[in-house]
């Protein structure tokens, strides 16, 4: 019971401690001040031993506008969508691009990026005694390996992230000085744009070489196929005449026209001969002379008519045995005989003309039949010729396409532009991004208290 009465309640003890706290702090104020100052000085010393890091950023926009020429036909262009933007982030942090920056800025000679140039430090336990660093054994690296090492260190100083759903990429670079950080960021973006142009030029040059090689091959192919067409046309007798018409077609057309004329001439000759033969076989053979177109027959017919008139006149004056009458009748007889003889000659000529016209008609018809038969036998050759002509035409069309493509590619090679542009250059920052001196001092003061 006595022990229980001597212990004060817990709540009363807490009230007593809180009430005495200001006094306790006042009595120990110098200890607290010294502790805080020491903590701040230690934090300050620690901060000064840290190497400050400065961060600078640049921004680049992918595919800001479509190219004036169709460069995508020769070199694949970057499309401004989320996938292509993410792909370009990897390009900005690629080793090839880092190696270009290493060469441009000569980072192999910068100790910040080339660890082989950093002198070794003495061990921490030897520092109070003035210990010297142990001689470092530099690894045997080739220049190429050293460049790759520096590029790896450089990639650790770079960061590229897309800004939201836009086509803009933010590139930040970390370095020991503000100027170097800005220079790194700007150089990376510049070399990124230069790399795009170089890749396009290389691709365009490769395309030009391929187009030139393919064009030369197509030219040889076109010449060979055109020669094959002409050689086959000549060997198969399918030569072309004026107006791109085959010679056989021209001959058939000409023979058809000649056959029509020959049939008309033969029909006219047959009709004229038939008419003369009917007159000769009729009751008045002498009338045949009236339809004959012969000057001699006409003259004889006029003499005959004159003699008939003379005999009629003499008959009124003299008798039939009168010498003048006898002489006139003898002349009439001779004239009629001459007419019959001349008519016979003309009839023979008409018969000959009719026979010649018929023979000519038959010859032309036979030639036309033979030509048509030959044309029928050449149908397979014509099919083959058309196939060769189609092949030659296809090659010519393809050659024209390649020639146009070659001209277009040559024009595009002088208008190569990058598919991105820098929209914000990096500027030297005003202060380091690490360490945060104010935050560290606040933490040190709080810890000291």
Secondary structure, 3 states (H helix, E strand, C coil): CHHHHHCCCHHHHHHHHHHHHHHHHHHCHHHHHHHHHHHHHHHHHHHHHCCCEEEEEEEEEECCCCCCCCHHHCCCCCCCCHHHHHHHHHHHCCHHHHHHHHHHHCHHHCCCCCHHHCCCCCCHHHHCCCCCCCCCCCCCCCHHHHHHHHHHHHHHCEEEEECCCCCEEEEEEEECCHHHHHHHHHHHHHHHHHHHHHHHHHHHHHHHHHHHHHHHHHHHHHHHHHHHHHHHHHHCCCCECHHHCEHHHHHHHHHHHHHHHHHHHHHHHHHHHHHHHHHHHCCCHHHHHHHCCCHHHHHHHHHHHHHHHHHHHHHHHCCCCCHHHHHHHHHHHHHHHHHHHHHHHHHHHHHHHHHHHHHHHHHHHHHHHHHHHHHHHCHHHHHHHHHHHHHHHHHHHHHHHHHHHHHHHHHHCCCCCCCEEEEECCCCCCCCCECCHHHHHHHHHHHHC
